[in-house]
Structure formats: structure tokens, C-alpha cells
Amino acid sequence: MTEKRLTDIYTAKGSRPETGDELEFGRYDGEEQEEEKPQLTPISGVVACHACPFRYYLEKNRERGEEPAEYTIAKQISYHTGDEIIEDEILEELETVNPDLTDEDRVNLRDWVSACRKENWQRPADYDVKLKSEKFGIYGRADHIFDKSPYIGIVRTAPAPEAGVYGAERIRAAAFAFCAEETLDVTCREVLIEYIPSGISRICKIQPKDRRETLRAIKKAKEIDGGKIPKKPKDAPCDRCYLRDECPDMPKSILDIL
């Protein structure tokens, strides 16, 4: 799948995707798909709540899907950023991790490795580190940990926007910063967003607005975790939501009414 094809998937009617790769695959963040204390909410759930609380409500009642091949490829490449990126070595690892790789997956690997070789990646000090904030009641698994700012690196499978980062990444970054400050005892004011398909990494400087919206999303998520059924906001991004067909509030077609 080429970057152009990915862009076509993630962009609806020319609009910028508000949640990056969740638009196609849903809330699949392998770093967050594990059992945790009932009072802790996954960061992916906070991001979903920011887009639409009702989407998070629906996601909580869904079984976990299979790991998308795009995620598997991007994740495996991310273990080599900061070092020499050797395609054959990564392919051998991928064939062990996912024996069902398709020809399209191999094309993705080749294209993404080629793109990533052009970027000057920071070398991580650690990988897949679980972070949590008891204060805010959230948790997540950071793809990369660095010895200095930005302390957190987040791997994404969406192509990079033309400039900056997607709006949802700002919520994700702020939530991870909350967790990093509590778990790692650091002052986290920025997070590195790593768009593997484009071979681009960008700094997301966390602003007061990002923290404010993240706190609101956490509050909504906690209400849903507590059993409250949310109302769908009037500005919900229904046209770009992968749960559109499961949402009971979606307008019905004439055929459905008949």
C-alpha cells in the first residue's frame, strides 16, 4: 500500500484526519491493549473520547481486532530507527512476527524503509515502556523513551500531514506527557511523533489548549467507564468514523426507513 493510498484512506473529502491511523483501523494501539486496573483508562480511549465520546463507548464493547499489517510493519521498523535501517533484517523479523505477510506488505516495507533512511532519527534509550498517571487515572505504552527531551516517542502508521501533527496527536502527546512526568519523574513539554510511512518525525510542543482538551476528554472517558451512556456531540466526525455503521444515532437512508 503506497503512501498515496494511505493518504486516500485516511482523508475524507480532502479533510485532514482528526485521529490519524484510527480512522481506518479503529482504536488499535498495541501498546495499550492489555488488562489494567479498572480505574485506569487507556490513552487511546482518551483520544477516542476527544473525537467522540460515543465512539469510545462503542469501542469499549467491541472485541479486540487483529493487529493490522501496517501497524506490524511500522512497529518493527521503529525498532531500527536511530541505527542503520537494513530492509532484509527487518523483513526476516517480520516474517517471524507475522508469517502471513503479503506481497503488498513487502512493498510497504520497502517503501517505508526507503523513506525512513532519509530521516535523522533520534536513538531511543528504551522501547515499549509502560507509563501511567495515578493522578489522572490513565495509562499507555510509549514506543520510544529518550534520555533527554523529548522524552517520549510515539510511532504512527498514518502518513505525516503536510505540516505539524494531526490534532488527535496533540491529545495523545499531552496524555503521555502526564504519564511521563509521573512515571519517569521528568518535565515533559514536548513529544516526538514518528510517522513511519513518510519517514518523518516531528516534535509536538504541548500547549495549554492541548492539556485543557485532554483533561476534558479524560473526564468524559471516566464518566463512560463509570457506566454513563454518552450523547453524541453535534460536531462528531461521523463521516470519518470507522464505527459509522454501528452508531445508532446515524441518519438512516431512505432504504432503511422503507
Order of alpha helices (4+ residues) and beta strands (2+ residues): alpha-alpha-beta-alpha-alpha-alpha-alpha-alpha-beta-beta-beta-alpha-beta-beta-alpha-alpha
